[in-house]
Amino acid sequence: MSVKVVFEFTHTEDGIDVKHEVVDGGKGGCVCEVAIATVAINEVRNGVAAVSQVVKGDPAFYGYARTSGVH
């Protein structure tokens, strides 16, 4: 049994959008695996929120990130 967590990150004008999907490994996930996946999702979302706050707090970086071709 196993589960996999897939994340998609998109930088928007409002910050960094995080989408996630928990993918079953094909034989079902046990409660422990789903619990660990849930904790991982929360930790990633908290980390992204912290990074987003730092980026928004630095006008030079935020302006660069918004105008560069990679976003």
N, C-alpha and C positions, 0 to 999 in steps of 0.2 A: 504494500500500500504506500502511496505517496501523493503529495500535492505539490504543485508548482505555482508560484506567484509571478505574474507577468505585469510589469509596470510600463506605462506610457507617460512621458513628460512632455508638456507643451508650454513654451513661454508665451504668455499672452500679455496684453496691456495691463491686466489686473494682477499679474503675478505668474506663478508657475502652476499650471493645472496638472493634477496627477490622476490618472485613471489606472485602475488595477483589475486584475482578473485572477481568481483562484482556479487553477486547472487541475482536475482530477487525473491522477496517473493511470486511470483505467480500471483499477481494482477497488476504488473507493478510498477515502482518507479516514484515518482514525481520528478520534477526538483530539489527541495530542498534536497531530499534524495540522489539523485545522486551527487549533489554538495558537500554535507557533506561527502559522501563516497570518493569523489575525494580528498578533503582536508585531510581526515584521511589517505589515501594512501600516499600522499605527506609527511605528518608529520612522518609517520612510516619510509618511505624511508630515510628521512633526519636524523632521530634518528639512524637508522641502519648505515648510512654513518659515523656519529659521533662516534659511538661505534667502528666501524671497524678501524677508524683512531687511536683511543686510543689503541686498541689491537695491531695494527701494530707498534705503537710507543713504546711499552713495549716489548723488545726482550725476556725477560724471560717468560712473559705470552704468547706471540705469539708462542714461541717455544713449550711451554707446551700444548697449545691448538692444535697445529698441530700434536703433537706426542701422544696425549692421545687417548684412545680408543673410546671416545664419538663422535669424529668428523669423 
